[in-house]
């Protein structure tokens, strides 16, 4: 679910001749190097030429470290739920119950501008519907837990304009997949949970997979469920997400499914891959549509940065190659996830982590790919939380405010803090991410490799510079 700015990802599980007996040892060496402090926590699996060649479980399901992660541990899939939601839509299209060109006014007549938005716009994130995770706080009733229907009601009553004309451009918005899940319910006559269970999970033998609200599962101490954890800088420990006041929105939105909400195991995701490979859930020609390039209104391809976005899948190859690599990442407070498929060599990589700010799954996948190809393995760095310091109250207050991009006034970064002194940065149109102080004028992200450096004039903080991907972007403080 997480996205970020100016982010470029190139993944390839390309063909290579490897010695099977050496591959597990090389992978073990990688994960040992990343787990020297014992804080790497997750499930990892690699399939090569159709055979499982590596399976690793590290860490614990809980902050107290009482229950080890095993093959039966379920993780919130975050945005890796999107390919599953898209599968439900594709099944209904295959059955002739809807068409990708259908306007969503067929399903949501009260939704503003619904007569201009097509189902394929929801699938591609080209609808222009604003992101519900970036709603103004005044729109949210904090006394209740929102489900998909409640999100629709707010969209119907509060959204008076789209961000752009549908089909004009790409804009990642989880609201799209909330609406897709509601469409599945309307067309099938089943709840979204029941539809996925009957039409996706059971046919694929994914018997440990279900829609499970993450916060509800954590509070109920549900067995075989990896609780989402994050680093708490003041105490220098990992804590459950619900102990961070800033992440209250995960409780308010805990009843939502479609963009996230699926909980699964590495073993079940292996079965998902097998079901896709064997065309158990959808005819092959119809699945290929999910990894095919579509175009915007101006004829340019639908792209997510340098990548192409299909029906819930991301890919780098613009050709009609049905065996090309495709993937999706996922991030939600407490979780980082990636699933990568490549049919030509029947390769499949899964990484499920329940500590969302320890390691980025994209560099991890790149390193695994290098090992497969017997190339030099690029460095994969763990976040060094020992570099994080605790600021005094006056130092925190000096950083707070709204900073405007000098080259585009519509783009801002808002710096806020919770009651415990944890700092957060929010880019326009996105959710807020926690940042960690390295000194009184520099903070670093952990969800991506990026840093914010603050600067002063006459002893007052009046600007910040975003450093990411070799670029330096200046933002001036406006309030």
HUNOR-V912451 format. One record per run of one state. SS is the DSSP state (alpha for helix, beta for strand, coil for the rest). FROM is the first residue (numbers start at 0). LEN is the number of residues. If there is no record, write none. Layout:
ss=SS from=FROM len=LEN
ss=SS from=FROM len=LEN
//
This chain:
ss=coil from=0 len=19
ss=alpha from=19 len=15
ss=coil from=34 len=7
ss=beta from=41 len=7
ss=coil from=48 len=2
ss=beta from=50 len=8
ss=coil from=58 len=1
ss=beta from=59 len=1
ss=coil from=60 len=7
ss=beta from=67 len=1
ss=coil from=68 len=5
ss=beta from=73 len=3
ss=coil from=76 len=1
ss=alpha from=77 len=17
ss=coil from=94 len=8
ss=beta from=102 len=1
ss=alpha from=103 len=3
ss=coil from=106 len=7
ss=alpha from=113 len=3
ss=coil from=116 len=1
ss=beta from=117 len=1
ss=alpha from=118 len=6
ss=coil from=124 len=7
ss=alpha from=131 len=3
ss=coil from=134 len=2
ss=alpha from=136 len=3
ss=coil from=139 len=7
ss=beta from=146 len=1
ss=alpha from=147 len=11
ss=coil from=158 len=16
ss=alpha from=174 len=14
ss=coil from=188 len=3
ss=alpha from=191 len=10
ss=coil from=201 len=8
ss=beta from=209 len=2
ss=coil from=211 len=2
ss=alpha from=213 len=6
ss=coil from=219 len=5
ss=beta from=224 len=1
ss=coil from=225 len=3
ss=beta from=228 len=4
ss=coil from=232 len=4
ss=beta from=236 len=4
ss=alpha from=240 len=3
ss=coil from=243 len=1
ss=alpha from=244 len=8
ss=coil from=252 len=2
ss=beta from=254 len=1
ss=coil from=255 len=6
ss=beta from=261 len=3
ss=coil from=264 len=1
ss=alpha from=265 len=12
ss=coil from=277 len=6
ss=alpha from=283 len=8
ss=coil from=291 len=3
ss=beta from=294 len=1
ss=coil from=295 len=5
ss=beta from=300 len=1
ss=coil from=301 len=1
ss=beta from=302 len=2
ss=coil from=304 len=2
ss=beta from=306 len=3
ss=coil from=309 len=4
ss=beta from=313 len=2
ss=coil from=315 len=10
ss=beta from=325 len=7
ss=coil from=332 len=2
ss=beta from=334 len=8
ss=coil from=342 len=4
ss=beta from=346 len=7
ss=coil from=353 len=1
ss=beta from=354 len=1
ss=coil from=355 len=5
ss=alpha from=360 len=12
ss=coil from=372 len=12
ss=alpha from=384 len=3
ss=coil from=387 len=5
ss=alpha from=392 len=7
ss=coil from=399 len=1
ss=beta from=400 len=5
ss=coil from=405 len=2
ss=beta from=407 len=10
ss=coil from=417 len=5
ss=beta from=422 len=5
ss=coil from=427 len=4
ss=beta from=431 len=8
ss=coil from=439 len=2
ss=beta from=441 len=4
ss=coil from=445 len=4
ss=beta from=449 len=8
ss=coil from=457 len=2
ss=beta from=459 len=9
ss=coil from=468 len=2
ss=beta from=470 len=7
ss=coil from=477 len=2
//
